[in-house]
Amino acid sequence: MINNRQSAERTVIRGAAVVTEDAVVEDGVVSFRGERIEFAGTREEFARSPFASEPAVVIEAAGGYVVPGFIDLHVHGGHGSDFMDAEASAYDNITVHHALHGTTTILATTVTASRDSISRVLEAAWAYRNGPMPGAKLGGVHLEGPFISPKWPGAQNPAHIVLPRRDWLEAWEAEYPGLIRIVTLAPEREGALELIGWLADHGIVASAGHTDATYDEITAAADHGLSHAVHTFNAMKGLHHREPGTVGAVMSDSRINAEVIADGHHVHHSCIRLLAQAKGPDGLVLVTDAMSACGLPAGDYKLGGLDVAVDGGVARLKEGGALAGSTLTMLGAFRHAVTAAGISIRDASKAASGNPARELGIYGDTGSIAPGKQADLLWLDEELGLSGVWVNGRRLERQA
């Protein structure tokens, strides 16, 4: 359970390094009231602002950081629940758990499943977005499959893999307009290029994943509108110096943003650093790919109907041993990117907040700290531990 409250008073967080889009403002101040940020800048600038003399709840955050709330584009579940459960109580459980670890906007990510199962998720997510959301905001749905390659199923159930179906997407978009935000598919499959073009035309992010595509096939897909790659390096054709493959195309094509699971298990930290260098500060996206076991002890779990064993924080299919999502949180991904991969605080913040916000088309409202934007904020201590979470100006706190 959490305390989830929005104060009618102004809140001022001061003394921290405030990570904005353009700079890291030392000894900075962030002020917000209700859902919106009203000031972000230096202490001196705040003293000259009209807000300085007005009553406020003041939080002294000296030595820490204030960063925009994390946006997780790829997450299946957490704390014992899965988005495939298609129930409001499960969605509450997932969104609250991840919010308490820094995620303020989340995409309900499906697995490769039957059309009926996916339709149930869409129906549940549509209803959930129209009601009160106690944790992270549900920003929409990410369909990971079922239009993937049978050569690279990873932890997806191969029994439900099908060729791309534009008619399915047309029907879903007509019934739930704007709900589907990302579709992950294998671009080399029959009908994929046509579907990628349709997705791009309808403002849905077309993403490569679980794919055996060659360099040329990924380039052709980008020509049609492909702009994203899920869990780069994992479940895709690797890099070779004569056939750069999916990985080579993703790393070298500036039109494609690259997800990475920064948990120390899926990708070596040197490869995360290499990917960050290749994509630049505006092309990297941190995600969790978290499953229901996130936040729970080692043991046996399910993902897409497949048996998963979790040991030492690592989730693997019992049959075959493939990595099966993760037990990662966005706070953990952010911390690993900074401390292990050597990515700067500012660039890691972009990868965890600003870049995914731009992909979703919501950067005008969230994803960075600036006046007028939603007060989706995190207060981190010097060790990058989480000291405070605000979603739309509501502070979330775990009850004792």
Residue, then its C-alpha position, 0 to 999 in steps of 0.5 A: m500500500i502507498n500514501n498517494r497525496q497531492s498537496a494544495e500547497r506549493t512544493v519547493i525542492r532546493g539545494a539539489a543538482v537539478v537535471t534539466e534538458d540543457a544542463v545540470v544546475e548545481d544548487g538548484v531549485v524546482s517549484f511546483r503546485g498542483e500538477r505543473i512545474e512552475f520554476a526550475g533553475t538556480r537558487e539565485e534565480f528563484a530568489r528573484s521569482p514571484f514564487a519565492s515569497e509565497p508559502a511552500v512546503v520546502i524540501e532540503a535536498a542538498g547533495g542529491y539530484v532532482v531528475p524527471g520521472f522515468i518512462d518505461l517503454h517496455v515492461h511486462g509486470g512486477h510484484g507478482s502481476d503481469f499486464m497479460d492478466a488484463e485486470a485493474s487490480a493487477y495493473d494497480n499492483i504493477t504501476v504502484h510497484h514501478a512508481l515506487h522505484g522511479t517510473t512515472t509513465i509506463l507502457a503495458t507490454t504484451v507477450t506473443a499470445s493469441r489475438d483474443s488474449i491481446s484484445r483482452v489486454l487492450e480492453a483492460a488498458w483502455a478502461y484503466r486509463n479512463g479511471p484513477m491510476p494510483g501509481a505510474k501513469l499508463g501511457g498506452v500499450h506496447l505490443e511485443g509480438p506476435f509478429i516476430s521471427p520463429k528463429w529468435p523467440g527468446a522467451q516468447n511462446p513460439a506457438h503464437i507467432v504469426l505473420p504481420r497482420r495489418d487487419w488486426l492493427e486496423a481493428w484494434e486502432a479503430e476500437y481503441p484509438g491512440l492506445i497502441r504506442i509501439v509494435t515490435l515485429a521482425p521486419e524481414r517477415e512477409g507483410a512487415l514493411e507494409l505494416i511498418g508504413w501503416l504504423a508510421d502513418h498512424g503515429i505508432v512506433a514501429s520497432a524491430g525485435h526478435t528478428d533475424a533481419t540483415y543490415d539491408e532489411i533493417t535499412a529498408a524497414a527504416d526507409h518505411g518508418l521503423s524507428h525503434a529497436v527493443h532490447t538491443f543485442n538480445a534476441m536479434k541477429g548480431l554484429h559481424h564485420r561482413e554482415p552487420g546484421t540487425v545490431g549493426a544497422v541499429m547502431s549505425d542508423s540515426r533514424i532508429n532509437a535503441e532500447v537496452i536492458a541495463d541490468g548487468h545480465h542482458v548486456h555487458h556494461s562495455c556494450i552499453r557504453l558502446l551503444a551509447q556512444a554509437k547512438g549519441p545522447d538522443g538515441l538511447v532508451l533505458v528499459t526494464d523488460a521487467m516480468s512479474a517476478c520483479g520485486l519478489p524473491a527467487g522462485d518459479y514464475k510464468l511469462g506468457g504461459l512459459d515456466v520461468a525460474v528466477d535465481g540471483g535476480v536473473a529470470r530464465l526459461k526453465e526449458g532452454g535457459a533463455l533470459a525471460g525478461s528481467t527483475l529490473t526497475m528503472l531506478g536500477a537501470f539508471r544507476h547501472a548506466v551511470t555507475a557501471a557503463g559510465i554514462s553521465i547523469r544528464d545523458a542517462s536522464k535523457a535515456a530514461s525520460g526525455n528520449p522515450a517521451r519524445e518517441l511517445g510524442i508526450y515531450g511537451d508534457t513530461g520527460s524533462i524538468a521545465p516550467g509548464k510540464q507535469a510535475d513528474l519528478l524524482w529526488l535522488d540522494e548522492e548514491l542515486g538512491l530514491s528519496g522521493v517520487w512525484v507523479n503529476g505533483r502527487r507524492l507517492e510514499r510506501q506505507a509502513 
